[in-house]
Amino acid sequence: MLTVTGEREILRDRRYIYHAYKVFVEDSKNERTHRIFTMSTVYDHTAAEWFLDVRKSCRNSHGKIVIGVWGEVVGDWYNNRARHHPAADDPYTYLYICTGSQCMIYHLPDPGYAPPKCFAEFFTDPNVVAVSVGVETLRERMALEQRMWMKNVVDLGTLAFEGLQRQDLDLGRYDLDQLAKAVLGKHMDVIRPGKDMKWFDKDNPSVWDTHYFKVFTPEKVAYATLDAYLCFLIGTQLYDMIKDRSTSKKDKKNRMNRKNKNPMKKN
């Protein structure tokens, strides 16, 4: 079982405008605690700096940057909770992005505005791969609502089918939590809070608290971070499985070729 907690940090960097949090994901089975640094912002120059740091430090062995992404519609400000019945065409308000121990919560502009340049540059980078559940829908919505195109996206259900090679599982229909248990292990069981979880920290607004940039509660940030973090973990685990299988087949083929070239040589 996973235990997720979050705490808000005091801002000390006045060059960039954001709210900072530490999120702790406790894995009781392996007695490990994953610490994730999350920032919440609505400002383009702050997001651009985050993307720059990711490009410098988060490439895998293939030179790719695997990014877990998750979108969500605006919460109910008056009642301070998730909306119980959001409409299917309600635009996404928040985009959660995670790679490794770094996560960003970005407050998207209203639909119709020009996309932030840093987002357009990052998500059209051929080395960036965005992974999520239902990511094709997210890409279409981002293109329609934000005029922002995600060039390389991979659905985790499709990737799980290739990585796990479990014909008996209908992985394409699995939600995020089900995929986490199927790919990462049954201990990756997330106990989700109820819909009455408070979203906004109305008691402790910051100097930058505005109509578009609300201060999230640490609990809301913790679970928002977890969604993108699980996407990242599942994606990287599956890519490793596929890579290891491919390497094993290649090594086996090379051994067979060497044996065929030297039929008289004893092992």
N, C-alpha and C positions, 0 to 999 in steps of 0.2 A: 504494500500500500504506500502511496505517496502522500506526504504531508507538505502543504504549500503555505508559506507565510511571507509577508513582505513588511518592509519598514521604510519610511520616508527619510531621506537624508537632508541635511541643511546645505543649501546652495552656497558655494564659495567662489564659483567662476562667473564673473560678471561679463565676460566677453560673449557668452552664449546664453540664451534664455530657455530654460527647461526646468522641469521638476525631476529630481533624482530619487531613485529607490534602489534598495537591495531586496532581491527575492531569493528565498531559500527553499529548495526542493529537496526534501529529506527522503531518501530511499532506505526504508527500514530493513529490507532484506539484506542489502549489501553494506549496510551501516555507512552510507555515504551521504554527504550533503552537497548539493550543487548550488553554488552561489552565482547569481546572475545580476548584472548591473543593468538596470532599466532606466531610460530617460523618456519623459513625456514632453512633447513639444508641438508647437504649431508653426514655428519659425523656420523658414527655408534655410537660412545660413547655418542654423544649428544642425538641421538634418544633413546638410551638405558636408559638414565636418564629420558627422558620424559615418556617412558613406565613405568618406576619404579614409578614415581609420580602418574600416572594414576591408576596403580594397588593398590596403597595405599589409594587413596581418591575418586574413582569414581564408587564404586559398588552400585547397586540398592538394593531394599529390598529383592531380591532373591539371593543376592550375585553375580549377573551377572554384567559384564561391557559392556554396549551397546556403540558401536563405529560406528559413521557415517563415511563412506569411499567413496572416489571418485577418479577415475583415469583419467589422461589426457596425450595426446601426446605432444611432444615438440613443442614450438612455432616457428614462423618464425623470426629467430634472425636478419636477414638482414633487413627485413621490420618492425621489432619490433611489431609484432601483432600475432593473432592466424593464423594458417595455414588454408587457405580457403578450400582446398580439401585434407585433410589427407587421406592416403591410409588406407584401412580397416585393413591391417596387420601391420601397423606402431606400434612399441612397445610403451607401456606406459612409459613415462619419469618421471611423477610426481604422487605421491600418497598423497591425502589430507585426513587427519584423524582428527576426532573431537569427543570430549565427553564433554558435559557441556560447560564451557567457555574456554576450552583449545583445541587448534588446532595445528597440525603440518603439514607442507608441506615438504615432503621428496623427494629429487632428487634421483631417482632410478639409480642404476648402469646400465651399458650397459648389454643387454641380454647375458646370458651365464656365468656370474660371479656367484660365490657362494653367496647365500642370506645372508644378515647381520644376525648374530646370534640372536640379540635382536628381530628382526622381526619374525624369525622362532619360537622363544619361546613365543612371545606375541600372535601371531595369531593361535597357536596350543593349547593355554590355553583353557581348556573346559569351563571356566567361561567368556570368551570373545566372544561376539556376534557382528559380523560385519553386518551392515544393509546398503542397498543402492538400487538404481533402476538398475536392470540388474546385480545384484551382482554375479550371477552364472557365467556370462561371465567374469567379473572382476577376479573371483577366478581362472577360467581356464587360463586366460591370465597371471596372476601372477605366476601360477604354470609352465606354458610353458616358459615364458620370464625370470622370476626371480628365478625359482626353489623354490618358496616360497608358502607354502600351508596355506590357510585360513580354519581352521577346521569347525567353526560354522558361516554360513552366512544365512541371511534371506532377501529375496526379499521384498521390501516395498509394491509392488503391491499385492503380495500374502498375506502379513500381513494386508494390508488395507481391503482386501476382508473379512478376518476373523474378524477384529476389527470393521469395519463400518457396515458390514452385509447389504450392499446395492446391491441387485441383479440387480438393474436397471443401475448400472454403470459398465463400462468395465475397472475396475481399473488396470487390468494387462497390459493395453496399455497406461496408463497415464505416462507422463514424470514427472520429479522431481517437477517442478513448479505446474503442475496440481494436483499432490498428496498433495502438501503443502496446496493448497486452499481447497481441498476436506477434508483433515484431520484436519488441523489447523484453517481453516476459510478463507473466501473469502478475508479478509483484508491482507492475506499473499500473496499479489500479487507482484511479483518481476519484476521490469523493468530492463531488461538485457542491458548491453552496446553493441554497435556495434562491429563487428569483427575488426575494426580498433583501438580498445582500445590498448594502449601501454602495453606491457608485462614487458619489462626489463628497469631498471633504468640505462641507459647508461651514464647519466650525473653525477651520484653520485655512482660510483662503490666503494665497500669496499675493505679493504686490503685482504679479502678472496675471492674476485671475480675471478673465474677461468673459464676455458672452460666448466666444468661440473656444476659449482655452480654459477649461475648468480643471480644478485640482481633483485628481482621483484619490480615493481612499487607498491605503496600502493593500487591503484585501482585494479590491478590484484590480489593481495593478498586478498583484500576484497571479491571479487566474488569467488575466489577459496575456501576461508574459508566458505562462505555462502553455497556452494554446500554440503560440508561435514556437516555443522551445521544443515541444513535443514534435511538431512538424519537422523541425531541424534534426532532432535526434533520430526519428524514424527514417527520414531521408538519407542521412549519412550512414546509418546502419545498413540500409538496403543497398546503397551504392557499394559499401564494403563487401557485402555478401556476393553481389554480382561480380565485383572485381576479383575476389578470391576464387570464385568458381571459374572465371575466365582464365586466371593465372594457372590454376590447377590443370585445366584442360590443355593449356599451351605447354606446360612442363611435361605432361604425359605424352603429348604429341612429339615433343623434342626427344624424349627418351626413346620412343618407338622408332624415330628416324635414325637415331644413333645406333640402336640395336640392329636395324635393317642394314645399315652400312657396314656393321662389323658382326656378321652372323656367327663367326667362330669364336668371338671373344666371350670368355666366361664372366659371369657376374661375380 
